[in-house]
Amino acid sequence: MPDTPLTADRVVRELPRLGRDDVFTFRCGPDLDCFTRCCQDVSIVLTPYDVLRLTRALGLESSEFLERHTISPFTPEQKIPVVLLRMDPETKRCPFVSKDGCDVYRDRPWACRVYPLGLAEPKHPSAEQQPFHFLVREDFCHGHGCGAPRMVRQWTEEQGIEAYDMMGRSFTDLMLHDFWDRDGSLPPEKLAMYFTGCYDIDAFRRFVFDTRFLDLFEIDEARVEALRSDDQELLDFAMQWLRFALFGEKTLRVKRPVMEARRQATAAEAR
């Protein structure tokens, strides 16, 4: 592991910035003596799309996957839950890694795909501050300098990262929302809403279809049908709902009769 922790401040100040056309040389494979070492004693933060892909790959309900394979440590300093992949308590290794490599390679998390690259993304990019990649060099990894040189854009294409980036955009926007900078904090019931909308996709689908949810909001019929079976559509919709529910943004439209009933109830209370 690096002698100095790879903090955000160190990334910005010290590490060379790589653009999409910059070149680096790296290879990973079972012939290297460090093979799968990066899958041990590491904290892998899972995005909602990571959880979705792994859940479906393993044939589990999302709540079952979360209970079996993740932890969500929460401290008073945190404002939102973070989901980490649960490592084996004895070996500290990823539960999906065998001597032959990753058993869920096709659906491995974003953090595993992008390695050995990292990504720094300013909250409000400007002409001077744009997102950039950087190279993560760790003492145990012997893949640097091996293999054929390739551009950053080639690596991201080969590793299937673009689909993850596309599905993760709305989640990133949620995490970087100005609400959190205004010392925003959520009560327990809204923290539970956040967790369900982001990670427990099957519970969120039940929330949409087994409650009065569809009686309250104007949602196109075609989209309603897509939400029944299309997990990616449902996850995207969950991000919209969270912005409505947590921040009061007009990402969903309440049905007119519902709004009128609320106005009347408010007027009656004021009398």
N, C-alpha and C positions, 0 to 999 in steps of 0.2 A: 504494500500500500504506500501511497506517497507520504514522504516525511512530514509535509505541511498539509493540513486539511484543505481540500479544494473548495474554498468558500466562494460565494458570489463575488466578493470584493477582490479576491485573488485572481479569479478568472478575468475580470474586467481590467485589472491593473497589470497583470504579469504574463498571461498566456497569449501567444500569437493568435491572431484572428484569421479564420479561414473563410473565404468566400466560396460560392458554389463551384467556381471554376479552379479553385486551388487544388493542389495535388498532395496526396500523402501515400505512404506505403505501409500496408498492414495485411496480415493474413492470419486466419485462425483455422485450426484443424487438429485432428486426433494425433498427428505425428509430432505436435509440439508438446514439450514436457509440461507446459502450463495449462494444457487443455482442460477446460471446465473450472479452472481455479477462480476465474472471475465470477463463478456461480456460488461462491462460498463466502460466508461472513460479510455479506453485503446487504444494504437496505434498498430494496427495489420498490419504489413508489408506483402504484398502479393507477392508471387513468381509468375513467369509466369505460372507454373502448377496450382497454386491456382486459378489464373484468368481463366485459361482454364476450370477447373472443375466447378467453380461457373457459368461461362458464359453458359456452356452447361446445367447445372442443372436447370438454370432459363429460358432456351430456348431463350436466347438473342444473338444478334450479339455482338462480342467482343467490338466494339466501343460503342455500346449502354450500355453495362455493365460498361465499364470504365467511361462513362459520368455520369451514374446514381449513381454508388455505390463506386466510388473511388475518391481520391484526390491525386495529385502528386505535393506536395510542392517542390519548387526548389530554392536554394539560391546560391549565387556566390561561396560559399565554396564547394558545391556539384559538383561532376564530372559527375555523371550519375543520371537519374531520379529514384525516389523511389515511388512505388505505395502503398498507404495506403487504407484500407477499410474505407469508409465514414460512420461515426457514425451519429445517429440522432442528429440534431443540438440542440434540446431542452433537450432530456433525456440523451444524450451522450452514448446511448446504440447501440449495433450492430443492424442493420435493420433486420437481419434474426433471431432474438431471440424473442420468445414469452414467456408467462407464463409457457408453457409446455416444454420449452427448445429450442434447435437449430432447426430451420426449414430446414436447409440445412446440417444437421448433416452428412449425407453420403458423402458430398462433402466439408466439412468444411476445412478451411485453415490449413496448416502445423502447424502454431503457436498454433492453438487451439487443434490440435491433440496431440501434444507433451506435453502440459501442464499437470502436474506441473514440467516437466523436461525442462531444457534448454540444449543447445548444444554449446560447445566452440570448435572451429576448427582452429588450427594454419594454417597460410597460407602455410608454407612449413613444414609439419610434419617431425619430426626427431624421432630417437629412444627414446629421452627424452621427446619430446613434441608431443603427439598424441591427436587426438580429444577425448573429454570426455564430459559426461553428468554431470549436477549438478541439485540439487533440488531447485526450486523456492518456497520460503515460503513468503506468503503475509498475512498481518494481517487479511484481510477480509475472507480468505479461511479457512474453518473449516474441510476440507476433509483429512488433514494430520493425520496420526495415525488411520484412519478408514479403514475398509475393510481388505482383505487378503493381506499379504505381497507378493510382486512379484518382479522378476528380471527386470532390465532395458530392456533386450531383450524381455521379455514377454510383457511388456507394449508397446513397439514399434510395436510388431507383432499384438497385440490386436487392436491398434489404426490405423492400416493400414499405418504406417509411412514409411515403406520400399519402397513402390511404389512412394511416394513423394520424398524420398531421391534419388531414382534412376533417376527419371525425373528431379530432381533439380541439379544433379551433374554438367552438362554442364553449367548451369546458374551460379553456384558457381564458377566454373573455370573462367567464363567470368568476374565476379565481382572481383576475386582475381588476375586478370592478372597483370603481372609486368608493363604493360603500365601505369597503374594508379599511381604506385610508382615513375615513372619517370616524375612526374608532368604532366602526359598526360591529355589533355583536348580535348573536341570535339567541333567542330563548330556546329551551330544550325542544319544544315542539317543532320549531323551525329548523333546528339542527337535524332532527329526525327526518324532516321533509327533504332537506339537502342530501342527506345520506341515501335516502330511498330513491330520489330522482336521479342521482349520479350513479349509484352502484347497484341497487337492488332492482334490476330492470323488470323482473317478473312480478315483484310486489307493486311496482309502479303501474304495470299493465292492469293488475287487478284493481288498483285505485281508480284508474280511468274507466274501466268497464263494469266494475261491480259496485260502484257508488253512484251518486247523483251527478258526478262530474260532467257528463255529456249533456245533462239538463241545464247546466249553468253556462256553458261556453259555446260560442258559435264556431263550429269546426266543420269544414267542408266534408261532405259524405265520403268522397274518395279518400281523403286523408284518414278519416275514421277507420275505414276498411284497411288502409295500409298499417295503421297502428296495431291492428289485431295480430298481424303476422310478421311485419317487418321490424326487426329489432333495431336496426340503424335509424329508421324513421322515428321509432318510439324514443330512442335516446336523444335524437335531435329535438323532438317535441318536449322531452323532459327538461332540457336546458331552457327552452322558451318559458315553460311553466314556472321554473324556479326564478327566473328574472321577474315574472309577474308576481309570484307569491312572496318572494323575499324582498324585492326592491320596489315593488309597485309600478313596474314598467308596463306599458301597454302592448305587451307581446302577445296577449290573448284578448279576445273580445267577449265580454259578458253579454249574454242574451238580453234583449231589451226588456222583456217582461220581468226578468230577474232584477235588473237595474231599477225598474219602476217600483217593484215591490220593496226594494231596499230604501228607495227615497221616501215612500209612504211610511215605512216603519220608522225611519229617522225623524220624519215630521211629527209622527204620533208621539214619539218619545220626548220631543222638544216641547210639546204642549203642556 
